[in-house]
């Protein structure tokens, strides 16, 4: 599961979007790379963070931190997924 949501908050004016990118460790357990974008369209990354918590917890934390409405999340398209730099 790879998700995107727009960021619309005065607290983080330079951000325009967040991606939660699902990765798996060698035992198959999921983790989520949160990538903060200053421009998602141009793939300009502001920063990232790796979460080991379940996706519901990660989404809720992002919603609270970046003022994201729960219904604002959408799945990344296949093309968008291929553009993501997944290196950590």
PyMOL commands that set and color helices and strands:
alter all, ss='L'
color gray80, all
select helices_A, chain A and resi 10-12+55-66+70-72+78-83
alter helices_A, ss='H'
color red, helices_A
select strands_A, chain A and resi 2-6+17-24+30-39+44-51+74-75
alter strands_A, ss='S'
color yellow, strands_A
deselect
rebuild
show_as cartoon
